[in-house]
Amino acid sequence: MSFCFPCFAAGQMIYVDRVDPQYVVEPLVKNDRGAAQSNTKRIAAIMQRAPQGATLFFPGGDYYFAGSAAPNRGTIESTATGQVFRGEGAGTTRIFQTDARRDFGFVCREDLKRVPAATIRIRHKGCVIDGMTVALDRQTPSKTIAGTAAIQIAHIAYHPDNNVGIIETTGRGADFLLDHVIVSRVNVGEQLGSGILSDKFFEVGIDIIGSGGHVRVSDVNRLDARTGIRLDNGNHCGQGEYQFESIYCMGNPAVFRDGVFFDWVGGQAPSIHNSSCSFTSGIFAGPRGKFGDRLNPYPEAEVVRRPGRDWDWLTLHGHSVVDDPNPAQRTEWYGLPRYAEVVRIGSEPAVGGREWVAGKDFDVVRVEGGDCDAASRIVWKGGDRPAAGSVYYVTFRQPAEYRVHDLEWGNAINVSMQEANQSDGFAVKFSDQGVGHLNPDFRFGVGYNFLFSGMFVINGDFIFDGDVDLVNITGLTSGVCNIRLQGADANRKCRRISVNNSTLNYLRLGDFTENIRSSNNFMDNVCQVLSADPQALPELIRARKYVLDGQTPVEAVPSFEK
């Protein structure tokens, strides 16, 4: 005979449902919907006392909460590094959100990113969420999309008016980089009624925003959200390495038709493995996000005050840049933002710290001509300036086409995408969305060096739009799936795309596509090239550097519309 008991890492154990004179003056009440308001206040008090590395243990039962005391706040928020939020298992420990207001948490200034409140929000590195269900209250009306994220991993600061300030620099200090966060054995939503589709959804299931990396999400057997996972590392070319393993997301076309399983907005090298989505779109990659509203807040630069100089280059990541940088070495100083308009200079990112005043403490001079054309110099005017060698933070506006994005590298392996067409969706869509294609220093196409391998698509297309570069699709098995490639203009070509060892319907090659390779594929139809003149097809194939193995017929078509 063997017995199985929960195992916990070393650290302070705090049972949230029982009195503890040091940490829990008023315990949470289980299995009582009427306790939602009091539980919301009590968990906030518990978290204020919880130390670094503590385990907050939620024994089996239903815990009801009513949002939070202020807009944009998390109902349950980490308060120190290394905290663990652990239940007795998905379906055994349930966290119910009763506040489903559509605008809950979306109150924000125009210059701030639209960020939902969260039921559980991780704000510190090294935290863990394990073994629980996070769901909307069962009494939530049918066809509700709640204005909240179920789980949020967010490096944020709160403005005095309770707006959320996203910190998107790479930063320095022990707790600045929000990394090494784990979410495992957690279900988002539940469906205990008839049918397989839920009728209640979070706005976002798992929301990863702000600077961070080394985040792992695994064993999520239910993910009921309009956006299943959103990875938004801030479009600043910083940290990366995100792992998503064994996740199942299901939409409902009767509730929404614009959802997506994985919204890749920024963050290098996501790995999505052994996962599945149904009745919603699959993977979207674009620096504005699936809903086009993710570019704000303005970029924030990390600048090192140069000793012995009265001026500094406006850089992104604290690079030391000499007075006259060598353009051949620009990969070492890739962050010289062009056409920047400085909004704020402070000693701390986003909010807080000392601030310096334009015109009084410093001037901003824009370079004209040469390799550093339209870069900015911050010229200090007097003795009131950051100390030599210190780091200060510069918030600035910048035209979208000159901004950097963070959509490079990564893979999707053994991912199943089913019934996307039932929600008018897609299996995969990569789009530059008009961002970054004029950046002269650090420009990658969207999805640079991304691998799709062993994918299964019942129905839904692969769509690459604009400046998409170096993507490999191999071992795709599909029912109804077209691969559609289309550039935007001569400076935003869709290029270096390889499709091999796959089954699909059409391969469609539009204008401004280049270096496309197709080999050993089984197509139910043909490879179509957009051209009004069939006689010009051979020259078009040569000029655009298409490499087509000849196993599939190629035809010129004046339009892809039937």
N, C-alpha and C positions, 0 to 999 in steps of 0.2 A: 504494500500500500504506500502511495506517495501523496504528499500534500504540496500544493502550490500556493505560495504567498507572494504578494507584491514585493519586488526588490527595488530599493531606492539607493541613489548615489549618496555619498557622504554629504552631510549638510543638515541644516535645521529642518525638521519636519513640522509643518504647520497643517493641522487638520482644520479645514474651514468650517466644519459643522459642529465643533465642540469648543467649549471655553478653554482658553489658554491665557493665564494672567499676563503673559509677556506679549502675545501677538493677537489673540482673538478675544476681545472683551465681549463683543456680541457676535455669536456664530451665525452662519447662514442657515436659513430655514429651508428644508427640503420638502419637495412634493406638495407645495402650496403656492398656487398661482397668485394668491392674494399677498404674498410676501415679496413680490417683484420690486416694489419701491424700496422697502426696507433692506432687501438684499443688495440693491444697488449701492446704498449708502454704506452698508456694512463691509462689502468687499473693498470699497475704496479705503475704509479705515484700516482693514487688515493689511492691504498692500502698502500703506504708509509705514507700517511697522515691520514689514517683511525685509529681512536682511539679504545681502548678496549671497547667492548660492542656495537660498532656501528652496525647499520643495513645498508648494501649495497643493495639498492632497484633497481631492474632491471625492469622498466615498460615494458608492453607488446611490443613485437617486436623481430626481429632477430638480434643477436649480433655476428659478425664474428670475429674470432681471428686466428692468424697465429703462433701457438705454443708459444714459449717464447724466450727470448734473449740468453739463454744458455742451453746446454744439461742438462737433468734431472730436470729442473725447472718446476714448475707449471705455467700455463698460468695465472690463477687467484689464488693467494696464500693469505691465512690469514696472518695477521701481528701482531695480538694481541688476547688475550683470549676473548671469548664471542662474537666474531663477527658473524653476521647473514647475509647470502647471500639469498635474497628472491626475487622471481619473482611473476608474477600475475597468475601463474598456468602452469602446464605442457601443452605444445602445444600453449600457449599464449606467454610466455617468452622462447625464444630459445637461447641457447649458442652453436654456431657452431664452431667446430675445423676444420680449413682448412689444417693444417699440418698433413699429414697422413704417413710420412716417416716410413718405417718399423723399422728402427733402431733408431728412435727418442727417446732419453732419455735412451738408453741402454748402452751408453759409460761408462764403469766402470773398475776399477782395478780388478784383479783376486780375491783379498781378500774381495771384496765388493759384496753385494747381487745385483743381476740383477733387477733393479727397473725401470719401465717406467716413463717417464714424465707424467704429468697429466693436464687435462684441468682445473679442480678445485682441489686445494690441500689444505687440512686443516692441519695446523702444530701446532695448539694451542687448549687447552682444552676449552670445553664449547661452541664450535662453532655450527652453524646450517646452513644447506642448505635446502631450502624449496621452492616448487612451481615453477619448471622450467623444461625444457627439455635440456639435454646435448647431442649433436648429432654431427656426422661427416657432413661436408659440403655436400650438395646434389650433387655437381659436383665431389665428390670423385669417382674414377673409381669403377665399379662393382667388387665384390669379393676381396675387400680390407680388410685387418686386420691392422688397424692403430697401429703404435708403441707407444701407449699412453694409459693411464688409463683415463676414463671419470672423475671419482671422486676418490680422494685418501685422506685417513686419515692416516698421516704418521708422526711419531716422528723421524725427521731426522735432520742432520746437514750437511752443505755443506763443502766439502774439498776445499782447495784453487784451485784445478784444476777442480772445478765444479762437481766432483763426489759426489754421495750421500752417506753419512755416516748414517746408520740406528742405532738409539740409542735403545738398547734392554735390558738395565738394568731396574730394577723397579724404581730406582732413588729416589731423594729427591728434595724438592723445590716446589714452588707454581705452576710452569708450566712444571715440568719435566714429570709427568704422563699425557699422552694425553688421557683424558677421558671425559665422558659426552658430546659426539658429537652426533648430530641428523641429519639424512638425511631423509626427508619425502616429499611425493608428488612430486617426481622427476622421470622423465623418462630418460632412457639412450638409445638414438637412436629413430628413428621413421621410419615407413614404410607407405608411402603414395602412392606407386605405386601398380602394380598388384601383386596378390598373398599374402600369409600371412607371408612369410619368408623374412627377410632383406637380403641384399647382401653387407652391409657395417658394420664392427664390430670394436669395440675397442679391444685392447689386454686384458684389464681388465675393467670391468664395475665399480665396487666399490672395491677399494684396501685398506685394513686396515693392515698397517705394522708398526713394531716397538712397543715399550711398550705402552700399553693402555688397557682400559677396559670401561665398561659401555657405549657402543656405540649402538645406536638404528637406524635401517634402516627400513622404513615402506612405504607402498603404492607406490611401484615402479611397474607401470603397463607395463613397457617395459624395458628389460635389454638385449641389443644387444652387446654381448662381447664374445670373445673366452673363457675367464674365467669370469663368471658372477660376483661372489663375491669371493675375496681372503681374508681370515682371517689368517694373519701371524704375530702373536704376538711375535715371536722371539725364540721359543723353549727354554725358560729359566725358566719356571715354576714360573710365576708371576701373573699378573692380569687376570681377567676374566669378565664374564657377558656381553654377546653380544646378542642383540635381533634383529631378522629379521622377519618381519611380512608383509604378503601380497605382495609378490614379484613374478614377472612372467618373466622368462628367456627363450628365444627361440633361438636355433642355426640354422644352415643351412648346411646340409651335403655336399652341392655343394661347400661350401667355406672352411669348416674345419670339420674334423672328430675326433679331439682329444680334443674338448672343454669340459667344465664342468660347471655346474651351481654354485656349492659351493666348493671351494678348502680350506679345513681346514688344515692349516699348523702348527698353534700354537695359543693358546688363550683358556683359560679354559671356559667351560660352555656356548657354543653358543646355543641359542634357535631359531629354524627355524620353523615358524608356518604359516599355511594357504597360502602356496606358491606353485608354479608350474614351471616345466621346460619341454621343448619339443625339440626333435631333437638334443639333446646333452646329455652327461652323467649327473648324478645327483649330489651326494655328494661324494667327495673324502676326506679321512683323511690320512695324512702321514707327518712325520716331514721334508721330502724333498720336499713336494708339488707334485701336479699332474705332473709337468714337470721335477721333480727331481733336481731342481737347487736352492733350497731355504735354504740350510744349512748355507751358508755364509751370513753375515760376521762372523768372529770368535766370540765366546762368550765373553762377557764383564762382569767382576765380580765387585760387589760393596763391598768394604772392609773397615771395621772400624779400624782405627789405635788404637791398644790396649795400654792404659796407663800402664807405668811401665814394659813394655816388649820390647825387641829389635827385636821381630819377630811377624808376623801375619800369621794366616792360610789364604790361598787363598780360599775365600768363594764366593758364588754367590750373596747373597742378604743382606749383612750387618749383618749377624748373629754374635753374640758374642759367640765364641767357646773357651772353656778353653783349657789349654795346653794338657791335656789328656782326650778327650771327651769320655763319656760313650756310647758305641755302642748301648745300649738299648734305648738311648734317641736320636738316630740319626734323628728322625723326627723333632727335634728342630734345627738341624744344617745340613739339608739335602744337602746343597751345598758345599761339599768338592770335587771339580773337580779332577778326577784321570787322571794321565798321561798328565797333562797340560804342555804346553810349552809357557811360558810368552813372549808376543810380545811387550807389551807397558804397562807402569804404568804412569798415569797422574792424575791431580787434577780434570779434567773435563772428561765426557764421550765422546768417539768417536774422537772428535777433540777439540783443544783449551786447555787453561789452562797450568799449569806447568807440565813438564814431568821429570821423574827421569830416570837415566841411569843405565842399568844392568852392574854389575861389578864395577861400581864406587860408586853408591849410595846404591845398594842393591844386594844381591845374592838370587837365588831361590834354595832351597834344597828340594829334593824329598824324602819322607818317604819310608823306605823299611821295609816291613813286618807288621804284626799286623792288627788291624781293620782299620787303616788309611793308609794302603799300597797304595803307588803311589799318595797320596795327596801331596800338596806342601806347604812349608813354605817360606814366604818372609822375609828374614833376612836383617835388615837395618844396614848399615856399619858405619855410622857416624852421625853427627848432622843434616845433610841436609836430612830431612825426613818429611813426613806429620805430622801435629800437632796431639798430643794425642787427641783421640776422634773424629777426623775429618774423612771424607769419601774420599777414593780415588778409582780409577777405573783401573782395570787390564784386558787388552785384552790378550787372550791366544788361542792357538791352542789346539785341543783335538780330539782324535780318535772318530769317529761318534758313535761307539758302547758304549762309556762311557758318551756321552752327555745326558743331560736330555731333555725331550720334554714336551710339554704343551697341550697334547691332551687328556684331562680328562673331564668327565662329559658333560652334554648337552642333547638336545633332538631335534627331528624332529617330529612334530605333524601336522597331516592333510596336508601332502605335497604330491603333485601329480607329478609323473614322467612318461612322455609319450614319446614313440618312441625312447628310447635310442639305441635300436638295429639298427635303421636306420643309426646311425653314428658309428657303431661298438663299442658302449659304454657300460655303466653299469648304474644301478640305484644307487647303493651304493658300494663303495670300501674303506675298511680300511686296511692299510698296514703299518707295522713298518719300512719298507725300510732300515732295517739294522741299525737303530739308537736306542741307549739307553738301549739295552737289557743286557748290562754288568755293568750298573750303580749300585753300591752296596748300595747306600744310599737312592735314591729317584727314584724308578722304578715303573712305572705303564704301563700296556699294553695300546696300542692305543685304544682310545674310552672308556676307563675305566668308567663304570657306565653311558653309553649312552642309551637313550630310543628312539626307533622308535615306534610311535603309530599312528594308523589310516591312514597309508600310502596307496596310490593308485598307482600301477605301471601297465601301459599297457604292456610294455615289457622292459626287462633289469634285470640283476641279482644283487643280494647282494653277494659281494665277500669279505671275511675276510681272510687276508693273513699274517702269521707270528704272532708276539706277540700282539694279540688282546684279550682283556679281559673284561668280565662283561658287555655284551651288551644284551639288551632286545628288541625283536621284537614282537609286539603285535598288533593284529587287522589289519594286512596287507591284502589288497585286490589286486589281481593281475590277469593279463591275461597270459602273458608268463614270468615267473619269477622263477629262481632257487636260492636257498641259498647255497653258496659254501664256506665251511670252510676248511682251510688248514694251519697248522703250518709250521715252517721252520726247526726247529730241536728241540732237547730235552730242550733247554734253551729258545726257542722262540715258545711256544705252543699257539695255538688258543684255548681259554678256557673260561668256564663259559658264554656260549651263550645260550639264551633262545628264543625259537620260539613258540608262542602260539596264539590260536584263529585266525589263518591266513589261507589264501588260496594261494597255490603256486604249482609249478610243481614238482621239485625234491628238497629234502634236501640232500646235498652231503657232507659227512664227510671224509676228507682226513687224511693223516698221521699227527701225532703230534697235535691231537685235544683231548680235555679232558673236562669232565663235561659239556656235551651238553644236553640240555633239549628240548624236543618237546612234546607239549600237545595240544589236541583239535584242530588239524589242518585238513584242507581238502587239500589233495595233489592229483593232477591229475595223478601223477605217484607214485613213491615209495621213501623211504629213502634209499640212497645208501651209503655203507661204503666201503672205499678202502681196499681191502684185496684179495690176490691171492688164499686164502684157505677158501671156504665157511664154512667148518667144524669148523674153528676157530672163526667164527663170535660171538657166545655166550660169549666166553672168552674175545674176543676183546671188546665187549660192556661192560662187567663187569670191565675189567682192566682200560678202559678209562673213566669209570664213566658216561656213557651215560644213560640218563633217558628218555626212549621213551615209550609213553603211550600205544602202541600196536594197536592203531587205524589205523595205516598205515603200510603196509608190509615193512620189512627191508631186503635188499639183499646185499650180498658181490659182489663187482665187481673188476676186476684186474686193470681197468682203467676207468676214466670218459670220455675218448674220444670215440666217436661213430665210 
